[in-house]
Amino acid sequence: MVGFGLFKKKKISISKTPASSIQDLERIIPEMRMVLFGDDDDEVTVSERACDQLTNTFFSEGRLRVLILSLPKLESGLQLDAIHVISGLQRRRVAANPYIASDYMENNLDLIDILLSGYQVDDLALTYGAIARGCIRHQCVAKYVLESDHMKKFFAYLQNPSFEIASDAQATFRELLTRHKSTVSEFLSKNQDWFFQEYNSQLLESPNYITRRHAVKLLGDILQCSSNSAVRDKYVSSLNNLRVVMNLLRDSNRHIQFECFHVFKLFVGNQSKPQEIIRVLLANQSKLLQFFGEFYLDRVNDEQFEADKSLVMREIINTTSVTVKS
C-alpha cells in the first residue's frame, strides 16, 4: 500500500516545504495514480478496496491540502499526474462515507481560494484551474464561490491575454454557472443586476472574438435553463440587454450570430414585452424580417432551427398586429 509519511501535518506552506517532502511526493503521486487507475502496460488491476482505503486516508488525514500547496514545486508531468489523482479521488464514494470528499471540502473552503487565485499566476493557472473544476463538482464549493468575490474577479480572468488561461477560466466559469442549477438560480436572482451589467460590458461587448463567442453561448444556456425562468424574464425585459444582443446579431462572425439568435428569440418570444421593447422591434421590423429571411440559409436540414426562425419571424409580425389593434 502507498506510504504517506510526509502527510502527518495538515497545513504546510509552499515556502517551507522541505526538499525531502517534494522527493516523497515524486514517488507517492505515481503510486496513488497506480492504485486508482492501474497500469495497462503491466496489467495492474484496480482494487476497489485499495481505492476506498486511499480515498479515506487522503481526505480524513488532510492530504489534499499538502498536495495542492506542493504543486508549484513539482515538474509539469508530475502536476498532470496529481490532477488526475485529485480528480479521481474527488469523484469516489466510500461506502462508509459516500460524501467524504464533499465533507472535506466544506470544512476546508480556503483551498478553493488558493486554487482560484492561481488564475493570477500564469504558471499555476491551468493546473489549479483543472483541480478547481473538480472541487466545484461539490455543491457546497460552488455555492461558496458564487457567493464570494471570486465571481467578480472572473471577468478579468476571462480576458487573460493567454488563450490557454482564458479558455481554462471560461471552462471553470461555465461549470460554476451550469452544474448546480438551484444554487445558480439563487445566485443569479440575488445578483442579477451587477452580474449581467458586467457580463454585457466585459464579455458580450469584448473586442476579443473568442470571449464574445464563449459568452453568448453560455448566456443562451443560462437563460434557457428552466430553473432560471425568473432571471430570464427579467433579462429579456431590459432594453439595454436587447441593444447588446441585437448588436451581436450583426457580428461579423457567423458562429456568434448563430449563438446570439438563440438569445434573441427569447426577447421576441416573451409574451409580456415592455412597450420599449415592442417599440424597438417595430422600428426594426422590416430589417429584422429581411435579416432572418436570409439568415443561415445553409441550415435548411436543421428542422429545429428552421422552426425557431419561422417562429421568431411570426412573432415579429404578430407584435405589429397587436400594436395596431391597441
N, C-alpha and C positions, 0 to 999 in steps of 0.2 A: 504493500500500500504506500501511497505517496507520503513522504516525510515533510513536515511543516514546522521544523524547529524555530524558524525565524519569526513565526507569526504569533508569538506569545504576547506581544504588546499590541493593544488595539489601535493606538494612534501613533503615527510616525510621520515626521516631516521629511520632505524630499531632501532638504539640505543636510539632514542628519542621517540619511540612510547610509549605513556603512557599506564599504565595498564588498564585504563578505556576504551581506544580505542580498545585494544585487547578483552576486555569483550564485547564491542559492536559488534565487528566482529564475535564473537562466537554466537551472536544472529542473526546477519544480514545474514551471509552466508547461514544458513539453510533456511531462509526466501526467499533469492534470488533463491535458488535451487527449492523451492516450487513453486515460480512464473513461473520458466522456464519449469519445468518438472512435476509439480503436485505431488500428493501423492496417490499411489494406495490404501494404507491402509484406508485412509479417503475419498477416491474417490473425491479428489480435482481436478477439471478440469483446464486445461491450458487456460488462456485468452490471445489471440493474442494481444489485446490492452495493457494488462498489461505487456506482454513480450516486446512489442515495447517501452513502456514507460520506462521500466527498462533499456533496451539496450541504448536508447537515453541518459538517465541520467548517466548511467555507463561510457560511453565514453565522452560525452560532458563535464562532470564535472571532468574528470581525475581520476575516482575511481579505474581504473585498476592499476595505479601506487601504490596507497595506499595498495591495496590488495597484490600485488607482494612483496612489501617491508615488509609487515607484516607477510607473510607466515612462515618465520623461527620461529616465536614465537607461532605459532598455533600447537595444537596437531595433530597427524597424521591423525585421522579420519576427522578432520575439513579441513586439507590440501587436502584430496581427494575430499571433497565436493567443495572446492574452485576450484580445477582443472576442475571439471565438469561444474561449473558455468562459469568460464572463457572460456572454450571450447565452451559451448553453446552460449555465447554472441558473440564470435568471428565469429561464423557461421551465426548469424542472420542478416537479411537485413531489415532495417526500411524503410517503403515506402517513407518517406520524404527524406531519405538519405541512399540509399542502401549500400553505401561504408563507412559507419560511422566508422566501426572497422578498416578498411584498412587506412582510412584517419588519424585516431587517431595514429595508429602505425607508419605511415610515419612521423608524427610530433613528435614522442617520441621513436626514434630508440635506444636511450640509454637503454630502457627497455630490448631489446634483448641482449644487452651487459651484463646486470645483470643476465638474465636468463641463458645464455650460460656459464657464469663464475661459475654458480652453479655446473658444472661438476668438478670443483676443490675442492668442499666441499662435502664429501660423504653424509652428512645428507640432503643436498639440491638437489643433482643431479637428482634423479628420479622425484621429484616434479617440479623443474624448467625445467627439460628436457621435460616433458609432456606439460607444458604450452608453451615452446619454439616451439614445433612442431605445436601447434595451431596457433601461430603467423606466422610461416613460410608459412601457407596457403596463406598469402598475398604476392603477388609477390614483392612488394616494400621491404618487410622484407627479403625475400630470396635473393634478389639482393644485399642488404646491407651486409648480412652475407657472401655471396660468394665473395664479393669484399673486405672483411676485413681480419684481421689477425686471425680471429676465424678459418678459414679453415685450417691453418697450425697447430693450437692447437688441432684440432680434431684427428690428428694422435696419439697424446698422450692420449686423452680421450678414443679412441677406444681400447687402450691397458691397461685400468684400471684393476688392479688385481681383482676387484669385478666383477663377471659375470653379475650381475644385472645392474651395472652402464655402463659397456662396451656395453651391449646389448641395453640399452637405448640410449647411444651415437650413436650406429650404426643405430638405428631407425631414429634419427634426421639427421644423415649424409645422409642416403638414401633419406629422404624427401627433403633435400636440392638439391640433385643431380638427382632427377627424377620428381618432381612435375611440375616445371615451365620450360618447355622444351626449349623455346627460350632463357631464362635467363641462363640456364645451358649451352647451346651450346655456348653462348657468353663468359661465364666464362672459359670454357674448351679451347676454341680457343685462348684465351689470356694467359692462364696459363698452357697449356698442358705439357710443358717440366718439370717444377718443380713439378707439381701436380702428374704426373704419375711416376716420379722418386721416390717421397715419397710413393706413393701408392704401387709401386712394393716392395721397400725395407722394408717399415714399416708394410705393411698389407699382401701382397701376399707371402712374404718370412718370415712372422712371425712364431715363433716356436709354437704359440698357434693355435690349430686346429680350434676353433670357429672363431678366427679372419680371418684365411685363407678362411674358408668356406663362411663367410659373404662377404668377399672382392671379391672373384672370382664370386660369384653370382651377386653382384652389378656391377662389371666390365662388365659382359656379358649384363646386362640390359642397361648400359650406351652405350656400343658400338653398340648394335643392335637397338638403337633408331634412327629413320630416321633423326631427326634433328641434330644428332651428326655424320653425314656421313663423313664430312671432318676430324673430330677428329679421327674417326675410321680408315680412310685411312692412316693417319699419324701413328697411334698406331701400325697397323699391318704391317707397313713398317720398323719397328725397329727390328734389330737383337737381341738387349738386351731384348726387350719385348718378342720376340719369345722364347728366352732362359728361361725366367721366366715361361712362360706358359707351355713349354714342361716339365720343372721340375715338375710343378703341375700335369701334366698328369700322372706322376709316383708316386703321393702322395699315401700313404698307405690307405687313406680314400676314399672309393668308391664315396661318395657324392661329395667330392671335385673333383675327376676325372670327374664325370658326368658334373658338372657345368663348369669345365675347358674345356671340349670338345666343348662347345658352344662358347667359346672364340677362341680356336684353329682353329675351322672351318673357322673363319673369315680370318685368316692368309692364309690358304690353298685356300680359295675362292677368294682371292684378285687377280684380273686379271692384276695387274700392279706390280707384285712382284719384288723387287730389286734382283739383282743377288746374293747377300749374303744370302738372304732368300732362294732362289732356291737351292743354294749350300748346305745349311743345310738340306733341305728337301730331296735332293738327297742322301746326305751322310747317312741319317737315313731312306731311303726309305723302305728297307726290314723290318727293325724293326718296322716302323710305320704301314706298311701293316699287319704284324703279330699281332701287338698290337690291331689294330682296328678290325681285323678279330675275335678276342676273346673278344672284348670289350662289356660288358653288354649284354651277350647272353640271359639273362633272360628277356630282354625287347622286345622280338620278337613281342609282340602285340602292341607295340608303333610304329605305322606306320610312324609318322613324324620323330622320332628318327632314325629308320632304313633307311629312305630315306636320312636323313642328313649324316648318317655314310657311306652309299654307295657313296654319292656324294663326301665326303672327300677322300675316298679311290680312287675313279676315278680321282679326281683332282691330287692326288699324282702321280698316274701312268701317267697322261697326262702331268704333269710337266716334267717327264723324257723324254717323247716322243718329246716335244717341244725343249728341250735342245739338244737332239740327232740330230734333224733336223737342228738346227742352227750351 
